[in-house]
Amino acid sequence: MTQDELKALVGKAAIEYVEDGSIVGVGTGSTVNYFIDELAKIKQTIKGAVSSSEASTERLKSHGIEVFELNEVDRIPVYVDGADESNHLLELIKGGGGALTREKIIAAVAERFICIADESKLVRRLGEFPLPVEVIPMARSYVAREIVKLGGDPVYRTGFVTDNGNVILDVHSLEINEPIKLERILNNIVGVVTNGLFAERAADVLLLGKQDTVETITR
Ligand SMILES: O=C[C@H](O)[C@H](O)[C@H](O)COP(=O)(O)O
């Protein structure tokens, strides 16, 4: 199976976690796009969605799925999203598409976080994928210098602005031995909005697309 076919497989598998009559938390990215397309097929059975990006909102609406503001919603039973990397504890790196902040907010609200990914995303140790950090634009150079002190090599994602009007530093060469600790340290740098480590709020279930099968990994 191709990588796209594996993404489609897990996008479909995630549908079984969706509760009837609920508002579904929807992530961002090429894997989630398959989930959105599957969600469209059962849209009569759900109330609607809360979306983590303008791109996902557009796709949801194009399928006729109602998109709610998070502030209008008091309960999200399930959040479905992809990842750039996952370790075996279901701690993730996210934000390759720059949607990390809204994703992290919805993941915090959701009762269950179902991560969907093809098998290339499962790693022994996080950090091969450069860690995205969303930063208030005026703090970019300061935050970059602080990250260098931590041993990282931050690269400004030029020409990219997040849905929140901020910029992204992609941090290479970080040794991520203690993801929760590093997530907290990065969050403490003034000017950082969010970092792409999802370790304090890791996924609850990882649906991993493998050749002809979906492996379900839980914490
Ligand atoms: O900002 C983007 C998100 O964190 C995505 O979930 C992540 O980059 C994975 O995307 P994809 O499914 O396209 O590999």
The ligand as a Gaussian input file, in Angstrom:
#p B3LYP/6-31G(d) Opt

LIG

0 1
 O        0.083000      21.275000      11.817000
 C       -0.179000      20.177000      11.350000
 C       -0.547000      19.015000      12.125000
 O        0.069000      18.915000      13.363000
 C       -0.604000      17.680000      11.399000
 O       -1.389000      16.843000      12.177000
 C        0.714000      17.001000      11.214000
 O        1.618000      17.876000      10.579000
 C        0.584000      15.718000      10.392000
 O        0.157000      16.015000       9.100000
 P        0.036000      14.931000       7.961000
 O       -1.132000      14.075000       8.289000
 O       -0.173000      15.744000       6.706000
 O        1.332000      14.177000       7.922000

